[in-house]
Amino acid sequence: MYEERGPARPEIAESWRRVNRLRVDPDDGPDPHHLPIEEVQHRRETSPLAGVLPELYEGLKSVSDEPGHVLVVSDAEGVVLWRSGGRRGLRAAEAIGLQQGAHCGEEVIGTNGIGTVLVARTPLAVRAREHSLRIHKSWTCIGAPLHDPRDGRLLGVADLSGPAETLPPTALPLITAVTRLAEASMRERHRQVLDRLRSVAAPVLAGLRGQAFAVDAHGWVAGAVGLAPPDRVRLPLRPEAGECTVPGVGRCVMEPLPGGWLLRVGKDEEDQAPSQVVLDVSSRNAWTLTVEGYAGRWAQELSPRHAEVLLLLALRRDGLSAASLADGLFGDATRTVTVRAEMSRLRRTLSSVLTHRPYRFTDGVDVQVRFPERLADLLPHSTAPGVRAARSG
């Protein structure tokens, strides 16, 4: 039902370039190195996606239950955790390597509806001949990413796969809609968690003097007294009872609450400048900025766009104007409004290490970048001109 003619779409062309650099052999068969069932089970039990499987199954069964079709759900590393479909579809999926514990990352099996979606981070149909491996070229795979609404973290991919001639054109908008509903379900469950924490924290906060607030394990604020905190704060990497510094708030004392933490704001709220930041862009799918200073160490996971911005700033310690940053991100120096909006979002939690006029890392901070082993693998999703230039060294 899909047209196989015409030039490759931009997302597929970018994937082919990545796969060529990775030297994936098109004549390879299914990856024989599957995770043991114990590891698969552990990943299932710890994945937030386990709670939305009923929504995914129900919303996609009109396609996945058709003869020869299968629904596959992977984690953020591309490891297949769950499958659903009829016997014929499951057997066919097994034959081409779509089985529980299999790794479907681009670095393993090339362009496909799981690994390529993990890199592109957008719903995508990988049509028959667009696959890298010859054994996949009779199939079409349609995947959509799933994100954790609490922190934006990429959790995995839901993928509908089947013979190219039988998957309907409506499968892409369908899986896009169903994954968005699943994310909305996770968001509602998180709201319920905050409501429960709010009911526990309310009497505690009412009996306190001074400034304090209650947060869940992800830093979302459930209640406060004596101050107006942001919606969310950055907790230490390994939260534990005792003193800590919360970016944007200051010195705090953390105390455990059922389902979260109580943070009492100390009198000395003046932040001293951090001494070091480490931008880790060595992974293909996840990137972090770690800040370290007199008060400890904390890390922030980065969106694809924020990873691009911080990389460009790390490579130009003297700073970039809004126009120069727009040129490095979009190849269009006029898109300064977009740049200023992104920098405003970043500086909400990184104001201690980022400054402006021009945009740059704060003077006196040691900035380190952890690159991938091969520069060609640097932020593989990115089409930003500045990132492309960095890949070439």
HULINZI-V497232 format. One record per residue. N is the residue number from 1. SS is DSSP state (2 for helix, 1 for strand, 0 for the rest). BURIAL is + if it has 24 or more other ideal C-beta (glycine too) atoms within 12 Angstrom, else -. Layout:
n: <N:N>
ss: <SS:SS>
burial: <BURIAL:BURIAL>
This chain:
n: <1:2:3:4:5:6:7:8:9:10:11:12:13:14:15:16:17:18:19:20:21:22:23:24:25:26:27:28:29:30:31:32:33:34:35:36:37:38:39:40:41:42:43:44:45:46:47:48:49:50:51:52:53:54:55:56:57:58:59:60:61:62:63:64:65:66:67:68:69:70:71:72:73:74:75:76:77:78:79:80:81:82:83:84:85:86:87:88:89:90:91:92:93:94:95:96:97:98:99:100:101:102:103:104:105:106:107:108:109:110:111:112:113:114:115:116:117:118:119:120:121:122:123:124:125:126:127:128:129:130:131:132:133:134:135:136:137:138:139:140:141:142:143:144:145:146:147:148:149:150:151:152:153:154:155:156:157:158:159:160:161:162:163:164:165:166:167:168:169:170:171:172:173:174:175:176:177:178:179:180:181:182:183:184:185:186:187:188:189:190:191:192:193:194:195:196:197:198:199:200:201:202:203:204:205:206:207:208:209:210:211:212:213:214:215:216:217:218:219:220:221:222:223:224:225:226:227:228:229:230:231:232:233:234:235:236:237:238:239:240:241:242:243:244:245:246:247:248:249:250:251:252:253:254:255:256:257:258:259:260:261:262:263:264:265:266:267:268:269:270:271:272:273:274:275:276:277:278:279:280:281:282:283:284:285:286:287:288:289:290:291:292:293:294:295:296:297:298:299:300:301:302:303:304:305:306:307:308:309:310:311:312:313:314:315:316:317:318:319:320:321:322:323:324:325:326:327:328:329:330:331:332:333:334:335:336:337:338:339:340:341:342:343:344:345:346:347:348:349:350:351:352:353:354:355:356:357:358:359:360:361:362:363:364:365:366:367:368:369:370:371:372:373:374:375:376:377:378:379:380:381:382:383:384:385:386:387:388:389:390:391:392:393>
ss: <0:0:0:0:0:0:0:0:0:2:2:2:2:2:2:2:2:2:2:2:2:2:0:0:0:0:0:0:0:0:0:0:0:0:0:0:2:2:2:2:2:2:2:2:2:2:0:2:2:2:2:2:2:2:2:2:2:2:2:2:2:2:2:2:0:0:0:0:0:1:1:1:1:1:1:0:0:0:1:1:1:1:1:1:1:0:2:2:2:2:2:2:2:2:2:0:0:0:0:0:0:0:1:0:0:2:2:2:2:0:0:0:0:0:2:2:2:2:2:2:0:0:0:1:1:1:0:2:2:2:0:0:0:2:2:2:0:0:1:1:1:1:1:1:1:1:1:0:0:0:0:0:0:1:1:1:1:1:1:1:1:1:1:0:0:0:0:0:0:0:2:2:2:2:2:2:2:2:2:2:2:2:2:2:2:2:2:2:2:2:2:2:2:2:2:2:2:2:2:2:2:2:2:2:2:2:0:0:0:0:0:1:1:1:1:1:0:0:0:1:1:1:1:1:1:0:0:0:0:0:0:1:0:0:0:0:0:0:0:0:0:1:1:1:1:1:0:0:0:1:1:1:1:1:1:1:1:0:0:1:1:1:1:1:1:0:0:0:0:0:0:0:0:0:0:1:1:1:1:1:0:0:0:0:0:0:0:1:1:1:1:1:1:0:0:1:1:1:1:1:1:0:0:2:2:2:2:2:2:2:2:2:2:2:2:0:0:0:0:1:0:2:2:2:2:2:2:2:2:2:0:0:0:0:0:2:2:2:2:2:2:2:2:2:2:2:2:2:2:2:0:0:0:1:1:0:0:0:1:1:1:0:0:0:0:1:1:1:1:1:0:0:0:0:2:2:2:0:0:0:0:0:0:0:2:2:2:2:2:2:2:0:0>
burial: <-:+:-:-:-:-:-:-:-:-:+:+:-:+:+:+:+:+:+:-:-:+:-:+:-:-:-:-:-:+:+:-:-:-:+:-:-:-:-:+:-:-:+:+:-:-:+:+:+:+:+:+:+:-:+:+:+:-:+:+:+:-:+:+:-:+:-:+:+:+:+:+:+:+:+:+:+:+:+:+:+:+:+:+:+:-:-:-:+:+:-:+:+:+:-:+:+:+:+:+:+:+:+:+:+:+:+:+:+:+:+:+:+:+:+:+:+:+:+:+:+:+:+:+:+:+:+:+:+:+:+:+:+:-:+:+:+:+:+:+:+:+:+:+:+:+:+:+:+:+:+:+:+:+:+:+:+:+:+:+:+:+:+:+:-:+:+:+:-:-:+:+:-:+:+:+:-:+:+:+:+:+:+:-:+:+:+:-:-:+:-:-:+:+:-:-:+:+:-:-:+:-:-:+:+:-:-:+:-:-:+:+:+:+:+:+:+:+:+:+:+:+:+:+:+:-:+:-:+:-:-:+:+:+:+:+:-:-:+:-:-:-:-:+:+:+:+:+:+:+:+:+:+:+:+:-:+:-:+:+:+:+:+:+:+:-:-:-:-:-:+:-:+:+:-:-:+:+:+:+:+:+:+:+:+:+:+:+:+:+:+:+:+:-:+:+:+:+:+:+:+:+:+:+:+:+:+:+:+:+:+:+:+:+:+:+:-:-:-:+:-:+:-:+:+:+:+:+:+:+:-:-:-:-:-:-:-:-:+:-:-:+:+:-:-:+:+:-:+:+:+:+:+:+:-:-:-:-:+:+:+:+:-:-:+:-:+:-:+:-:+:+:-:-:-:+:+:+:+:+:+:+:+:+:-:+:+:+:-:+:+:-:->
